[in-house]
C-alpha cells in the first residue's frame, strides 16, 4: 500500500490543508512449483527415510497445491490435495504451511520400500495478472536401490562327469549384475564372471 499526501496553505489562511490518497500495488507472478528431495539423486536407499517437499510460489499466494504419486502402472495416487477455495476442506490446512506468497507440504516416507519407486508430482495454481489462473508442475523420480544380495542358492548333488544347472536369486541393486562363479580349490579354468541382464 502506497500513500500520497499533499499539503498546502492558502495565502489568506493560517490553516494548513492536507489531502491523502492511497493505492495498493500487487506484484503478480505466475505460480512456480518445485519438488525437492532429501536424497541427493533420484536413487534412494532401501529402508531409508525420504522427505519430498512440494513448494508452490507466486506473486499472489497460490490457492491450490497437489502432490501425486505414479508407480508406472497407470494408477495415479493423490498424496494431498489442498484447495484454499474449498471451505469444506479443513483437514488439509493443518499439513500445508501457508506463507505470504507460498504454500508448502512435506511428504515423509519413514521406511522406503520398492513400492515407493515411481514419479512424484507437485502442482500449484494461483491467480496471476488480470486474475488469470496459472498452473505449474514439478516432477521428481525415486528409484529405490538396495545392496545386491544372493537370496537363494541351494546345495545339490550331481553325478561325476555330468553337466549340471543350478538356480539362484539375486535381490537389490540395479541391473546389470555380475556374478562370479568359482569352484573351491579350483584352477582359473573353473571360474567365470557372468553378466546377468
N, C-alpha and C positions, 0 to 999 in steps of 0.2 A: 504494500500500500504506500503510495506516494502522496504527500500533502503539499499543496502550493498555497502559500499565504501571501496576501498583498496588504500593504499599509499605505495610508496617505492621510494628509490633514489639509482641509480646505483653508484658503488664505484668511478668511474671516472667522475661523473656528479654532478653539483651543482643544477640541476633542479629536483624537486620532481615530480614523476609520480603519477597519480591518475586515477582510473577506478571506474565506478559505474554501478551496475545492480539493477533493481527493480523487485519486484514480488508482484502481487496482491493476497491477501488471501481472499476468500469469505467463510464465515462461513454459512453453509447451515443447514436448519432445516425444517422439514415438516411443512406445514401450520397448524395452530391451530385456530379453530373458537370458540368463546364464545358469548353467548347471555345472557345478564343480563337485569334485570327489575327494575324499580323504586319501585315496590311493593316487600315487604319482603317475600312474599309467592306467590303461584300460584293464590291465591284469590285476586280479585281486586274489590274495592267498586264501585258499580253502580254510574255513574255521576262524578267519579274522573278522574284525568289525569293519563295517563300511558305512560312512556317512556321505549322503548326497545332499547338496544344498542347492535348492532352486530359489533364485532371486530374480524378481521382475521389477524393473525401474522405469520411471518415466517422468516427464515434466509435471503432468497431473498424476497423482498416485494411482497406480493400477488398481482396478476393481476386481480382477479375476486372476487366479493362479491355479494351475492344473499340473499334477505330476502323474505320469503314466508309465507302465512297465510293459514291454513287449518281449516275450521269450522266444519269438520266432515261429510260434505255432499259429499265427493269425488270430490270437486271442489277446486283446489289449486290456490290461488290468488298471483301473484307476486307483492310485495310492491316496491322493487327496484332490478334492475339487473345492476351491474356495471362491465364492461369488459374493462380493460386497453388496450387490444389488438384491440378493435373495435374503430378505429379513428372517425367513424361517430357518436359515442355516446358522444356528448358534454354536454347534459343536466344533466346527472347523475354525472358528475365530480364536479358540484357545490355543491352537497349534501353529497358527500363522502369525509371524511377527510383522506388525504394521508400523512403518516409519513414515516420515513426511512424504517421500517420493518413491517408496518401495514397499513390496511385500516379500517375505522370505519364509521358506519352510525347509526344515532339515529332516530328511528321511534317514533313519538309522536301522541298519541290519546288524543285529548283535553278533550273529554267527553265520558267516557266508557259507552257503552250500551250492551245489551245482545248479539247483533250481533258480538261483539268482543270476545266472547267465542271461544276458539279453541287453536290450536298449531301454534306457530311461529317458523320458522326455519331459521337459519343463516348458509350459506355455503360459504366457501372460497377455493381458489385454488392458488397454487404457483408452481414454478419450484424448486425442491429440488436437491439433489445430482445427478450429471450427467444430469442435466436439465430434470429430470423425473417429470412429472406433478403429484402433490399430491392434494388430496381433503379432507376436514374435515367439519363436520356439528355439530351444537349445536341446541337443541330444548328447548323451554320454553313454558309451558302451561299457559293459562289465563282462570280462572274461575270467571266470573262476578257474584258477590253476592250483594244482597240488603236486607236491613232490611225487615222482613216479615210484610205484611200489609193485612188487610181484604179489598179487593177491592169492594166487592159487598155482601150486606146482606140486604134483604128487609123485612119489617114488613108484617105480614099476619094474617088473621082471621081463626079460626077453631072452630068446634062445641065442646061443653063441653063433655069430656069423650072419644072423638075420638083420634085416633093416627094421627100424622102429620109428615111431612117431610119438611125440609127447606134446601135451597141451599145457598152456599156462595162460594166466590172465594178468594183464598189466592195468593198473589204475593210475589216474592222475597224469600230471604233466601235459604238455602239448605235443601232438604228433609233429614230425615223425619220431618214433622211438628207435633206439638202437639197443639190441640185446646181444650180450656176449655169452656164448656157449663154450664151456671148456670142461673137458673130462679131467677128473682128478689124476694126478701123476701122469699127465699126458705129454706128448710132444706137440710142437707147434701145428702139426698137421691135423690134430684132433680138436682144434679150437676154431671158432668162427665168429665174426662180427656180422650180424644180420640186421639190415634195416627193416623196420615194420612200418607199414603205411596204414 
